[in-house]
Amino acid sequence: MNPVGWLHDKTRQLLQLKDSTHAIALGTALGIFFGFIPLWGFKTLLALGVCRLLGGNLLATAIGATLHDVALPLMPLLLRWEYDVGYWLLSQPHELPPSLRLTHQSPSVWFHWSTFLTVGRPLLLGSLVIAAPVAVATYYVMVAVVERSRPKTAAPPEEKP
């Protein structure tokens, strides 16, 4: 299936869900929010758990997290932007720690706790800062789109005495 057809199919699935507008919009916004979080392998599970706690639509959350992954080709740029924002907020100098220079390091160095704390902390903070306004915007856009896509129900005729 071509990417445009896939995106259209996922959007159609979202609009056909049988749930309240709020639940669908909340689920989609949570999926998009957790899509930004760089906890690969856990972001969908976290999104589903938070969605269940807040009363959103679980299927909309899964679709929202999947829709965020459409940006996968742009992921290096997105991760760099998140990292830059996190470093700026933490007021740290902008450079990788010396142990992570790509000169003569094995890939196992990237999985040490010290690496996670030096690189992961600004990355996580930056992703939260970027994800929050995008998720809020997604919520309101989804409310408008879902309400527009649903047929208007006519008010029941008034009974005459």
GINORQUI-V286175 format. One record per pair of residues at least 6 apart in sequence whose ideal C-beta (glycine too) atoms are under 6 Angstrom apart, sorted by the first residue. I is the first residue (numbers start at 1). J is the second residue. D is the distance in Angstrom with one decimal. If there is no record, write none. Layout:
BEGIN
I_J_D / I_J_D
END
This chain:
BEGIN
10_63_5.5 / 10_67_5.9 / 14_60_6.0 / 14_63_5.4 / 15_149_4.5 / 17_24_5.4 / 17_57_5.9 / 19_57_4.7 / 21_143_5.7 / 21_146_4.7 / 21_147_5.6 / 23_56_5.3 / 23_57_4.3 / 24_57_5.0 / 24_60_4.8 / 24_146_5.4 / 25_139_4.9 / 25_142_3.8 / 25_143_4.6 / 26_56_3.7 / 27_51_5.4 / 27_56_3.8 / 27_57_3.8 / 27_60_3.0 / 27_61_4.2 / 28_60_4.8 / 28_64_4.0 / 28_138_5.9 / 28_142_4.8 / 29_135_4.5 / 29_138_4.5 / 29_139_3.9 / 30_47_5.2 / 30_50_5.8 / 30_51_4.9 / 30_56_5.8 / 30_61_5.2 / 31_47_5.3 / 31_61_4.4 / 31_64_2.2 / 31_65_3.9 / 32_64_4.9 / 32_68_5.2 / 32_135_5.4 / 32_138_4.7 / 33_131_4.7 / 33_135_3.7 / 34_43_4.5 / 34_46_5.4 / 34_47_3.7 / 35_65_4.9 / 35_68_2.7 / 36_127_4.8 / 36_130_6.0 / 36_131_3.6 / 37_43_5.1 / 37_127_5.3 / 38_123_5.4 / 38_127_5.6 / 44_65_4.9 / 47_61_5.0 / 47_65_5.3 / 48_58_5.8 / 48_61_5.7 / 51_58_5.7 / 51_61_4.2 / 82_123_5.5 / 82_126_3.7 / 82_127_4.4 / 82_130_5.8 / 83_122_5.7 / 83_123_4.9 / 83_126_5.8 / 85_126_3.6 / 85_129_5.5 / 86_122_3.0 / 86_123_5.7 / 86_125_4.0 / 86_126_3.2 / 87_94_5.3 / 87_122_4.5 / 89_125_5.8 / 90_122_5.5 / 97_118_4.5
END
